[in-house]
């Protein structure tokens, strides 16, 4: 369609341009007014001053900065932005603490505001929706279970009563090493240490081994490691609600598979345990005789109508899962890292061996009772936990607005305490990347180091601190010291297939705990001839 010849198009164009200009002017006025009102509105509210933060991306926030090993990514960010920084992981506000000073603020000064843990999909699914004990919200149930752990389940008396169990399992572990030594074969220490710790935990928890055969041992190791990996994986669905509709990482299917396998294993064990309890009651053998295992105690409470908290079957299963994952995985990882460091530092290895030979001698095997008299061995474990904490990150949730170091910490923020980074803080540790146990040697005649592992020194927090500190620390340390001591006393170790003087690869793997990227495989060479208690080992 064309315009009439007597009508010029220019006035129409001019009019359209004028309308467009008016619209743009009105839009600009509206935009400026909106921004002004919003600024005034937010200024009228309490000012929020968050810790320093790097540039973020839309939707993802800072998720792209994490990578497969979050503790290392957090450490790199802290070197650029300081020991206290804020991140936005998807839609979740997060705070990262990477120094002893900031950790103390959260775990002591403002501990009550950070005594809960955030919920996540993996933990909720694997613990039957109860979040177990380790991830339970800070409240009546958690307080009841914590009191139960301290007084009965993992208390000093229970640990002492099960000392013969630990000694017997250490001997079984030693027998495997001795047979490999006689055959000149390499041993997968990662697998054997998991078997050792899982049998100790299982016998303490349920009065039976969970890995009598090679297949059962592999199954337990697979399930425990799968749980630790799934719980420690950054699941996008936990941070971006949109992804809950999809299983882009394949986590949901893996959760279902692991949960089913664990549940089948636990149902079988609990049913067998219940049948044994009934038989004992019928024979009037229960009474007060014998040692009650952890499952006995939990079943007694579940059957007690007057109990402060009524435990369901799901609660019992979830707690046993906590015990297996925390007690098996972490207690097996630390001796692996310790022996790896000793093989790569032969001078330290020789010094530790001389101490054991001096205190224990060569005619008997080292026992748990010898540990207090082996300060250098204790120093090795402390130095190992400084560099390789079994749980590199402690996760908490803020339950009330508070101020830390002059910065505002909003309620519901997730707190990541990077214990891996704290152990490498150059302000608190000389040559922090050097493996040097001497830094933990005693300062008095009672063989006591000035730094302990119980959460009182915030430059070393392998078991956390305060209310949420690990209740199983004492048991873990007993197992770790005994296993490492027997490996030092009894054998010389050659990395890999035993050829040459190969060094042990120290690369870390991904997961909730801090596993080695590759299993620790070494050739043991028995150094005591004849081997103490040889009749009991062959």
Order of alpha helices (4+ residues) and beta strands (2+ residues): alpha-alpha-beta-beta-alpha-alpha-alpha-alpha-alpha-beta-alpha-alpha-alpha-alpha-alpha-alpha-alpha-alpha-alpha-beta-beta-beta-beta-alpha-alpha-beta-beta-alpha
